[in-house]
Amino acid sequence: MAARAAGGSTSRLFGLIAVLGTVTTIGMSLDTTAVLLTPVVLALTARLRLAPLPFALLAVWLANTASLLLPMSNLTNLLASQRLGLSTLGFAARMALPSSWRWS
């Protein structure tokens, strides 16, 4: 679906995979992105005859960085939020400043 939505544009495909990886990681876990999305991305790049390394690195990088946003996406965050007694919203509020700083 991402390849069709990209309409032949490699940069648009890269962006769509970035969005998909972020949503997958935040919604499920970094393991889901690393273990399930990365092989799909590699198969997609092979089918489209694109260089796989940038796309694979994107998927793995997003699995790590997007998992920092919410506690349930990263085991370390889950343990930290439990130790600090933070709710999911409280944790997200606390992480808003570091997250915005990282992307600016």
C-alpha positions in Angstrom: 0.0 0.0 0.0 2.9 2.4 0.8 4.5 1.7 -2.6 1.2 2.4 -4.4 0.7 5.6 -2.3 4.2 6.7 -3.1 3.4 6.7 -6.8 6.9 5.9 -7.9 8.6 8.5 -5.7 11.4 7.0 -3.6 11.5 10.0 -1.2 7.7 9.8 -0.7 8.0 6.0 0.0 10.8 6.8 2.5 8.5 9.3 4.2 5.5 6.9 4.2 7.7 4.1 5.7 8.8 6.6 8.4 5.2 7.4 9.3 4.3 3.7 9.3 7.4 2.8 11.5 6.6 5.6 13.9 2.9 4.6 14.3 3.8 0.9 14.6 6.4 1.6 17.3 4.3 3.9 19.3 1.2 1.8 19.0 2.7 -1.6 19.5 6.4 -1.7 20.4 9.9 -1.3 19.1 10.1 -5.1 18.7 7.2 -5.1 16.3 8.9 -2.5 14.1 12.3 -4.2 14.3 11.1 -7.7 13.9 8.1 -7.4 11.6 8.4 -4.1 9.7 12.1 -4.3 8.8 11.8 -7.6 6.8 8.7 -6.2 5.0 10.7 -3.1 4.1 13.6 -5.2 2.9 11.2 -7.3 0.7 9.6 -4.1 -0.6 12.9 -2.5 -1.6 14.0 -5.7 -3.3 10.8 -5.9 -5.3 11.1 -2.2 -6.3 14.9 -2.6 -7.0 15.8 0.1 -4.5 18.8 0.3 -2.3 17.7 -1.6 0.9 20.2 0.0 3.4 18.6 3.4 3.8 15.2 1.9 4.3 16.4 -0.8 6.7 18.3 1.8 8.8 15.2 3.9 8.8 13.1 1.1 10.2 15.6 0.1 12.8 16.3 3.7 13.8 12.6 4.5 14.1 12.1 1.4 16.2 14.5 2.8 18.7 13.7 6.5 18.7 9.9 6.4 18.3 9.8 4.1 21.3 11.0 6.9 23.5 7.7 8.7 23.2 5.3 6.5 25.1 6.0 4.2 28.1 4.3 1.1 26.6 6.5 1.2 23.5 9.8 0.7 25.3 10.5 -1.6 28.3 12.9 0.9 29.8 10.2 3.6 29.7 7.6 1.2 31.1 9.9 0.4 34.1 10.7 4.1 34.6 7.1 5.3 34.4 6.1 2.6 36.9 8.9 3.5 39.3 8.0 7.2 39.1 4.3 6.5 39.4 3.4 8.2 36.1 0.4 7.6 34.0 0.7 7.3 30.2 -0.4 10.9 29.8 1.9 12.0 32.6 4.8 10.3 31.0 4.0 11.7 27.6 3.8 15.2 29.1 7.2 14.7 30.8 8.7 13.5 27.5 7.2 16.3 25.4 10.1 18.7 25.9 13.0 16.2 25.3 11.1 14.9 22.3 10.6 18.3 20.8 14.2 19.2 21.5 15.5 16.1 19.7 13.6 16.9 16.5 14.4 20.6 16.3 
